[in-house]
């Protein structure tokens, strides 16, 4: 009888082993792992003697030509396992208190990881006060300041905030961690990415930041033009000339030129929106009155996907944005000295010049970016 009982126990043990698959592990050396298993009982423990697999960013040719290497923090290197974990977290609604919203709910891949609403709506039906910013090319943000007002130092800190924001996902990290820890897959994914199956908010934010650094947009028509793969129309070329001229549209001071494929300086400016400040922007963070009304320069890439525009989404169309810089500038107290024609309200572009400028701006559209995510 003892022998029979032993055989039954051994058989059950074999069945347990054979029912274990990788369950999210990217390395095939998980404890109990059986590649021939038909089902997964969740008992695999992901381990790797070699550690996570380094992730190789796919860097666009124009970036390689004009930009320094991306900025990756030494304490959060990109790995295949970390990026996969971050992507899963980015689309997981369990990061919100009522399980209805994920990061991707307000940063839609189809909109270049932006929101179509002027102000994103949180889980309690409350609207924020600023327009969501699109997420791409952040690995090259060398000043490491994020959000419109620069309040987050690094992508890791940026990723940490929305979960606990009372207007957004309105949860607590301890509660989110409990939900993730109870999941059948997440502990093994954290083990693969960070060498521990014990989940915490720091590691979750690191994984989210890793994924966000892989969101790279650099395949627009203007990129192809710089690589001499295509030609631009006369209207598009004239629009670029206007963009680069202080007597024209005067855009290049803050948004760069052909040598800056990010199309942003990643700095903070008062761009003449208001005479008085209802939103202090950077000033609310630094406490310096000279920073009041300054907001982060957004990238001009993918404008077709990211309306409405400005920090408060006040402009519904790109034409309204062009009109603002042409004839709507206001001489506010901290207005940027880079705007050379504030005294006359702007450069007063003609209808044809406005059309040409818009035509150029649309050459910065990277449709492959939104299709690929």
N, C-alpha and C positions, 0 to 999 in steps of 0.2 A: 504493500500500500504506500509505503514511504517512497518507493521507486516511482510509482505511478504519479504521486503528488509532485515529485521533483520534475518529472517529464512535463506535467501540465504547466508548472511554473516556468520551466525553460521555454516551452512553446509560447506562453504568454509574453515572455521577455523577447523572444524572436519576433513575435508579431508587433511588439512595441517598437523595436528597432526598425522593422521594415515599414512602419507607418510614418517614419520621420523623413521629411524632405527639408530643403533649405529654408523654406518659410521666410523669404526675404533676404537670406544671406547671399552675398555675392561670392563668397569663397566656399568651395566644396568640402572644407575640412571641419564642418560643424560636428559637434559631438552627437553620435547616433545617426548621422546623415546616411541615408541610403538612396542613391540616385534612381533605383528601380521602384521606389515606393509609389503606390497608387494614390495614397492620401497623406495628409499631414496632421499629426496629432498635436503639433505645437511644442514638442519636447526638444527640438534641436537647439543646441547652444552654439552660436557662431563664434568660432575662434580662428585665429590665423597667426601662424608663427612669423609670417612676413609682414603683417600689418595691413592696413588699408591700401588699396591700389591708387597711386597718384592719378589725378584727373588732368588731362591735357585740354586746355581751352582751345577752341577753334577760333583763331584770331584772324579777322579779315585782313586782306592784303593792304588796304589803305591804312589800317591801324598799325600794321607792322612797319609801314613806310614812314609814318609821320608821328607816331606816339611812342613813348617809352613803354616798357613791359607793364602789364597790369599790376596793381598794388594788392598783394595777397598777404594778410597778416601772418606772421611766423607761428602764432599759436592756433591758427585755424587754416592749415593748408588744404587745398582742394583735393578731395579723393572721390573716386567713383562711388564708394559706399556712402560718403557724406552727402554728395549731391543727390543721390537717389533718395536718401532719407529726407533731405530738405524739400525735394519735390513732392514727396508724399505728404509731408506736413503742410506744404503750401496749399494743397488742394483739399485738406481734411477739415471738415466742419466741426470736428470735435475740439478745435481750438477756440470755439466760441461757447458761451455759457449754455445757450439753448440748442446747440448742435445745428444751427441753421446757416452759419456763415463761415467761410474759409478765407484765407488771404486772397484767394483767387476770385472771391465774390466781388471785391472792389478793385481788383487788379486783373482784369479779364485779358487772357492771352489774345483774343480776337481784336482787342483795342490797344495793342502794344502794352499790355499789362496796366491799363488805365481804366477809369470808370466813365460811363456815358452820362452819369448824373453830374449836375453842377456840384452838389455836395453828397457824398456817400451817406447811405442810410444804415445805421447800426442795427443790432438785433432787437433793440427796444423801440424801433421806429423813429429814433432821433436822428436828425441830420447834423453833420459837422458844420464847420464854418469855412473850410477850405476845400478846394478841388483836389482830388487824389492825383498824385504824381505818377507818371508812367515809370516802369522799372526796366531799364536796359542800360548797358555800358557802365554800370556802377563800379566795375573793377578798375576803372580808370579815373575815379573821383579822388584825386590825390590829396585834396584838403580834408577828405574823410568826414564831411559834414552832410547830414541828411535831413530830410523834411524841408518844407518851404522856409522854415525859420532856423534851420541848422541845429536844432536842439539835440539831435542824436550824433554821437561821435562813433562812427563806424556802422557798417551794415548789421553787425551783430546787435548793437543797441537799437538800431532802427527796427529790426525784426522782433525785438522783445516787446516794444511798446503797444502795438494794436491789440494784443490779447487782453491786456489789463485796462485799456482805455474805456471809460464808462460809456462813451458814445459809440464806440465801435464794437468789439467782440465781447466786452463787458464780462470777462471771466477773471479768475485768478490763476497764476501759474501752478500753485499746488493742486488745484482742481484739475487743470489740464494734464498735469503730470500723472495724476491718479488715473485719468481716462486712458492715457497712452500706455501706462504701465500694465493696465489690465488687458490690453489688446494682445492677441495671439502672435502678432508679427513684430510690433515695434521693439520689444526688448532685444530680439535678435538683430534687428537692423541697427540699433544703437551699439550693440556689441561689435558688429562688423565695422561700424564707422568710427567708434571712439574707444573700443576695448572694454566697455562696461555695459551691462544690461540694466543698470540702475539709471533711470531717466531723470534728468533735471532740466530746469529752464535754460541754463547756460548752454548745455549741449544742444537743446532743441533750437535755440537762437543761432548757434554756430552752424547747424545743419541748414537752416533757412537761409542764412547769409551765403553759405557755399552755393546753394542752388541759384540764388539771385545773381551771383557773380558770373554764372554761366549764361545769363540772358544778354546776348550780344547782338546788336543790330548794326550791320555794316555792309549791306548789299543793296544799296539804292542805285537809281540811275546815275546820280552824280558820282557815286563811287566808281561805277563802270566808266563814266566819262574820265575821271582822274586816271584810271588804268588804261585809257585809250582803247576801250572796248566798244564804245558807242560814241555818237555825236549828240550834242544838244541842239535844240531848235534856236533860231535867232531870238525868239522871245525869252526862252530860258537863259540864254547867255546874257542878254541885256538885263534880265532880272538879277543875275549874279553880279553884274557890274554895278547896278544900283545898290545891291546889298553891301558891296565893298566900298562905296563912296560916301564921304561925309556930306557932300552936297546932294547925294541921292537919298537912298533909304537909311543909310547910316546904321547898319545892323551889326557890323563886324566887330565893334569894340567889345561887346559882351558875348556874342555868339561865335566869334572866331572866323576863320577863313578856310580855304582849301587845305591848309596845313594842319587843321584841327578837325578831324572827322567826327569829334564828339558834338560839335556845333553848340557848345556851351563852355563858359569859363569856370563853371561850378562855383562861382562866387555870388555875392549878394548885392543887389542894387535896388535903389528906388527908381523905378522907370516912369515916373510922372503920371501915375494913375489918379492921385487925389491931392488936393491942397492940404487937407488935414487927415490924420491917421486914425481910423477906427480899429485897425489891426496893426499893432506895432511891429509884427514880423520879427526880424533878427533882434531888434531893440528890446523886445520882451525877454529875450534869452540873455543878452549881454548886459542889460541895464544901462547901456550907453545911449543917451538921447540921439546922438548922431547916427545910430543904427536904426532908428524908428522908420518904418515904412520900407525897409529893405527886405527883399525876398530872393530866394535862390533862382539863378538863371536856369530856366528849363532848356533841355535840348530841343533843337528844331527838327530833329528827325521824327518821321512818322506823324506829322501834324494832321494828316488826313484821318488818323485813327483816334486822336486824343482830344477832340473838343469836349466840353468848352475850355476856354483858355484863361490864363492868369491864375494867381493864387486863389482867387475867389470865384473863378469860373464866370466872370462877368460878361465875357465875350463869347457868344454862341458860335460865331463863324470866324474863319481866318480873315475874311474881308474886314470884319470889325477890328481885328487886331491891326491890320495894315492901316486902317483909317485912324486908329489911335496914334500910331507913330507918325502918320502923315500930317495930322492936323489937330490931335487931341491931347498933346502933352501939356502937363500942368507944372508950373514952377513951384513945386512943393519944397518944404524946408531942406530936405535931404536929397533932392533930385540928383541923379548921377551926373557928374561933370562930363561923362562920356557921351551924353546926349547933347550934341552941339547946337541944336536948333530949338531949344525949349522956349526961347523968347518969342518965337513966331509960331509956337504950337506944333512944330514939326517941319518937315521939308516940303509939305504941300505937293505931294506927287500928283501927276496927271492921271486920269483914268487908265491910259495905256501903260504908264509906268507901274501903277498898282497891279495891273493884269500881268505884266512881265515879272514883277517881284513875286507874285503868287505862283506863277508858272515855275520859277526857280525853286521856291520853297517846296513845291510838290515833287521836285526831282529828288528830294531827300527821303522819300517814302520807300520803305523796305518791306514789300509785301511778303517776301519769303520769311521774314521774322515772325509775322503773325500766323502764317500757315504752318510754321514748324513747331508750334508749341500747343 
